[in-house]
Amino acid sequence: MIQDLKSEEIVDKVGGRFKLCVLIQRRLLELMDGARPLVERDGRSHLEVVIEEIMQDKITIDFDESAALARNVTPSAESFD
């Protein structure tokens, strides 16, 4: 399972290493907060479950650049007072 992280297949499936890292991180947080796995756990760790979900196309990331840019707001001078 962890071997899948060494292949380019999982990177290509998600659309890049950055997106893969973001997807894994977000899904790990969901699982740690009690979300139900989309694949059989079978005694596997959260990370192994996330990798399997990605490999089976159960989860994807929708990276909206406009939303990312909207969150990058320059603070006003008032916030430094």
N, C-alpha and C positions, 0 to 999 in steps of 0.2 A: 504494500500500500504506500508506504513512505517512498519507495523506489519510484513511484509515479512522479514525485517532485523533481527527480533528476532528469526526466525526459522532457523533450520540447513539446510533446503532445499536449500536456496540460497547460503549458504556457500559451501555445497557439489556440487552444480551445477557449481560453478566457480573453485573449487579445493582448497579452504582454505580461511581463513579470510584475510590474507595478500593480496592474489590475488583479493579478493572481494574489498578491500579498494583501491587498485591500479586501478582496472577497473572502479569503481565508480568515482574516482578522474579524470581519463583521459577522461571519457565520459562527466562528468560535464563540464570540460574545453572546450570540443568540442561544447557542446550545448551553453555555454556562448559565444563562438566565432562565433556562428551563424549556426552551423550544424543543419540539419533538424532532428527532432525526428523520430524514426522508428516505433512509436506507436502513437495513437491519443493523443493529449495533453489534451483535455477536461478540461482545466483550472488548470491542475496539475502543481506543481513546477518541476524544472529541476530534483531534486533528485527523485521525484516520477516517472518521466518519465524514468529515468535511471533504477530504480528498476524494472519497468514493462518491459523494454527492456531485462533485464537479465532474468526475470522470463519467458518471452516468447522465450528465446533463440535467440534473435535478435542480441545480441552482446556477444562476448567472449573475453578472453585475451589470447594472444599467448606469454607466458613468456619464452623467449629463454635464458637459462642460459649462453650460450657462449657469447651472446651479452651483458648480464649484466656484465660478467667478463671482457669483452673487455673495457667496460667503466670505470672500476675500475683500472685505470692506476696510478702507483706510480709516483709522480712528480720527476723530476730530480733535482739535486743539483743546477743547473743553475737557476731554477725558483725562488729560494729563494734569489738571489742576488739583 
